[in-house]
Amino acid sequence: MVGNATLYSFWRSQASYRVRIALFLKGVSAELRTIDLLKGEQQHEDYRAINPEGLLPAFVEGSAPPLIQSLAILEYLDEKHPDPPLLPRGLRERAYVRALAQVPAMDSHPLIVPRVRNYLANQLGIDEPRRNEWLKHWLEEGNRALEALLSRSGRAGRFCFGDEVTLADVCLVPHLTTAAMLYELELRPFPTAARIFRNCMELDAFAKTQPRLQPGRPG
Ligand SMILES: N[C@@H](CCC(=O)N[C@@H](CS)C(=O)NCC(=O)O)C(=O)O
């Protein structure tokens, strides 16, 4: 028995959004607890007791040790609640879907998080317009890679891999939401990714968990 679940989350956190989507898809309810990244609450001792890395998300079930790292949490949820599956059956197909998920989650996202933005500003003295250039550059790199992979693979359907939602969609949508909503990047040059994004947003799992509907979102 692990008891009630809690997700430590923040409205604009991409990694938290991934886990909110997966919880919804799997029908797992969890209390959301806001850690305000803009106020630096991730550094507070009580949150570092949950995740010593001082990063969101953290997923806690009852008195079991917290789970951290969104991709590890997504795979945990998928293994614990196999229906609907977030990975295809074939080995190579699973590797492909994991790779698509990792492009935004492991290559773009780590370069734009608050601790990186704060380091650029405070340690390297980089001003806001140049910091925004940095952020947009790494988001666009992610967009370009995703579009190339999706459009050339011949494997995209309604979603990134065929017509069922996979881990790849769970990571694509938070990435494109950040690009389009927070940094106003144009998605038109990435038509395959943009089409899949729109298809995902027709589903409650993506729409109801999106950043602008989260507690703590500024008006
Ligand atoms: N690889 C981690 C990344 C976690 C991460 O960087 N989370 C961001 C929010 S999306 C964060 O908490 N940043 C706090 C900071 O940079 O100070 C994961 O996927 O869970």
PDBQT file of the ligand as one rigid body, heavy atoms in Angstrom, charges set to zero:
ROOT
HETATM    1  N1  LIG A 301      15.289  16.193 -16.109  1.00  0.00    +0.000 N 
HETATM    2  C1  LIG A 301      14.367  16.737 -15.144  1.00  0.00    +0.000 C 
HETATM    3  C2  LIG A 301      14.309  18.221 -15.322  1.00  0.00    +0.000 C 
HETATM    4  C3  LIG A 301      13.644  18.880 -14.175  1.00  0.00    +0.000 C 
HETATM    5  C4  LIG A 301      13.665  20.399 -14.306  1.00  0.00    +0.000 C 
HETATM    6  O1  LIG A 301      14.648  21.005 -14.767  1.00  0.00    +0.000 OA
HETATM    7  N2  LIG A 301      12.564  21.003 -13.869  1.00  0.00    +0.000 N 
HETATM    8  C5  LIG A 301      12.460  22.424 -13.914  1.00  0.00    +0.000 C 
HETATM    9  C6  LIG A 301      11.031  22.863 -14.189  1.00  0.00    +0.000 C 
HETATM   10  S1  LIG A 301      10.418  22.283 -15.731  1.00  0.00    +0.000 SA
HETATM   11  C7  LIG A 301      12.820  22.990 -12.546  1.00  0.00    +0.000 C 
HETATM   12  O2  LIG A 301      12.320  22.547 -11.545  1.00  0.00    +0.000 OA
HETATM   13  N3  LIG A 301      13.695  23.992 -12.518  1.00  0.00    +0.000 N 
HETATM   14  C8  LIG A 301      14.050  24.662 -11.328  1.00  0.00    +0.000 C 
HETATM   15  C9  LIG A 301      15.294  25.478 -11.524  1.00  0.00    +0.000 C 
HETATM   16  O3  LIG A 301      15.831  25.463 -12.629  1.00  0.00    +0.000 OA
HETATM   17  O4  LIG A 301      15.692  26.123 -10.551  1.00  0.00    +0.000 OA
HETATM   18  C10 LIG A 301      12.974  16.108 -15.335  1.00  0.00    +0.000 C 
HETATM   19  O5  LIG A 301      12.654  15.757 -16.471  1.00  0.00    +0.000 OA
HETATM   20  O6  LIG A 301      12.251  15.945 -14.356  1.00  0.00    +0.000 OA
ENDROOT
TORSDOF 0
